[in-house]
Amino acid sequence: MPVHKHILENIHALLDFNRVPKTKPERAQHFSNLFGLTLVESESVLAGEQVPNKKLLKEIADKFEVDALWLLKN
């Protein structure tokens, strides 16, 4: 499991709360569309293979109206 597991869990919790489809291809496509990422980048972030950078964390927080620090907490 990635070291940044809590960030990943929080991102998926936000996506679940906002009823983003749970299947990997649909979720990655939706995430890609929301944040202007390539499908490969989205898949990598959502699989925990790539840690979101500060800019993406802020964009996620702003989009879902949460504190960016919440994304970083356990």
C-alpha positions as YAML, in Angstrom:
chain: A
units: angstrom
residues:
- id: 1
  name: MET
  ca: [0.00, 0.00, 0.00]
- id: 2
  name: PRO
  ca: [1.35, 3.47, -0.82]
- id: 3
  name: VAL
  ca: [2.79, 5.70, 1.90]
- id: 4
  name: HIS
  ca: [0.24, 8.35, 0.95]
- id: 5
  name: LYS
  ca: [-2.64, 5.92, 1.47]
- id: 6
  name: HIS
  ca: [-4.70, 8.43, 3.47]
- id: 7
  name: ILE
  ca: [-4.60, 10.99, 0.63]
- id: 8
  name: LEU
  ca: [-5.77, 8.33, -1.77]
- id: 9
  name: GLU
  ca: [-8.54, 7.19, 0.59]
- id: 10
  name: ASN
  ca: [-9.73, 10.78, 1.04]
- id: 11
  name: ILE
  ca: [-9.81, 11.40, -2.71]
- id: 12
  name: HIS
  ca: [-11.83, 8.23, -3.27]
- id: 13
  name: ALA
  ca: [-14.16, 9.19, -0.39]
- id: 14
  name: LEU
  ca: [-14.85, 12.53, -2.08]
- id: 15
  name: LEU
  ca: [-15.48, 10.82, -5.40]
- id: 16
  name: ASP
  ca: [-17.82, 8.31, -3.73]
- id: 17
  name: PHE
  ca: [-19.69, 11.07, -1.91]
- id: 18
  name: ASN
  ca: [-20.18, 12.87, -5.22]
- id: 19
  name: ARG
  ca: [-21.43, 9.66, -6.86]
- id: 20
  name: VAL
  ca: [-18.58, 9.30, -9.31]
- id: 21
  name: PRO
  ca: [-18.78, 5.80, -10.84]
- id: 22
  name: LYS
  ca: [-16.66, 3.26, -8.98]
- id: 23
  name: THR
  ca: [-15.40, 1.27, -11.95]
- id: 24
  name: LYS
  ca: [-11.77, 2.08, -12.64]
- id: 25
  name: PRO
  ca: [-12.20, 3.20, -16.27]
- id: 26
  name: GLU
  ca: [-15.21, 5.42, -15.57]
- id: 27
  name: ARG
  ca: [-13.70, 6.90, -12.41]
- id: 28
  name: ALA
  ca: [-10.41, 7.67, -14.15]
- id: 29
  name: GLN
  ca: [-12.23, 9.27, -17.10]
- id: 30
  name: HIS
  ca: [-14.35, 11.42, -14.79]
- id: 31
  name: PHE
  ca: [-11.30, 12.44, -12.74]
- id: 32
  name: SER
  ca: [-9.42, 13.22, -15.93]
- id: 33
  name: ASN
  ca: [-12.25, 15.44, -17.19]
- id: 34
  name: LEU
  ca: [-12.62, 17.24, -13.86]
- id: 35
  name: PHE
  ca: [-8.98, 18.15, -13.47]
- id: 36
  name: GLY
  ca: [-7.66, 18.33, -17.03]
- id: 37
  name: LEU
  ca: [-5.35, 15.35, -16.65]
- id: 38
  name: THR
  ca: [-4.53, 12.67, -19.16]
- id: 39
  name: LEU
  ca: [-6.23, 9.35, -18.60]
- id: 40
  name: VAL
  ca: [-2.85, 7.79, -17.74]
- id: 41
  name: GLU
  ca: [-2.19, 10.49, -15.11]
- id: 42
  name: SER
  ca: [-5.64, 10.02, -13.61]
- id: 43
  name: GLU
  ca: [-5.29, 6.25, -13.47]
- id: 44
  name: SER
  ca: [-1.88, 6.63, -11.82]
- id: 45
  name: VAL
  ca: [-3.17, 9.05, -9.16]
- id: 46
  name: LEU
  ca: [-6.28, 6.98, -8.43]
- id: 47
  name: ALA
  ca: [-4.26, 3.77, -8.18]
- id: 48
  name: GLY
  ca: [-1.86, 5.36, -5.71]
- id: 49
  name: GLU
  ca: [1.10, 5.08, -8.05]
- id: 50
  name: GLN
  ca: [1.56, 8.85, -8.27]
- id: 51
  name: VAL
  ca: [1.23, 11.33, -5.41]
- id: 52
  name: PRO
  ca: [-0.86, 14.36, -6.42]
- id: 53
  name: ASN
  ca: [1.22, 17.54, -6.51]
- id: 54
  name: LYS
  ca: [0.26, 20.66, -4.53]
- id: 55
  name: LYS
  ca: [-1.57, 22.19, -7.48]
- id: 56
  name: LEU
  ca: [-3.73, 19.13, -8.01]
- id: 57
  name: LEU
  ca: [-4.45, 18.80, -4.28]
- id: 58
  name: LYS
  ca: [-5.63, 22.41, -4.24]
- id: 59
  name: GLU
  ca: [-7.78, 21.86, -7.33]
- id: 60
  name: ILE
  ca: [-9.37, 18.79, -5.74]
- id: 61
  name: ALA
  ca: [-10.02, 20.66, -2.51]
- id: 62
  name: ASP
  ca: [-11.51, 23.63, -4.34]
- id: 63
  name: LYS
  ca: [-13.69, 21.50, -6.61]
- id: 64
  name: PHE
  ca: [-15.15, 19.49, -3.73]
- id: 65
  name: GLU
  ca: [-15.18, 22.41, -1.28]
- id: 66
  name: VAL
  ca: [-12.98, 20.83, 1.37]
- id: 67
  name: ASP
  ca: [-9.87, 22.06, 3.13]
- id: 68
  name: ALA
  ca: [-6.73, 20.93, 1.30]
- id: 69
  name: LEU
  ca: [-5.23, 19.93, 4.66]
- id: 70
  name: TRP
  ca: [-8.10, 17.48, 5.13]
- id: 71
  name: LEU
  ca: [-6.87, 15.60, 2.07]
- id: 72
  name: LEU
  ca: [-3.51, 15.13, 3.78]
- id: 73
  name: LYS
  ca: [-4.86, 13.88, 7.13]
- id: 74
  name: ASN
  ca: [-5.45, 10.33, 8.29]
...
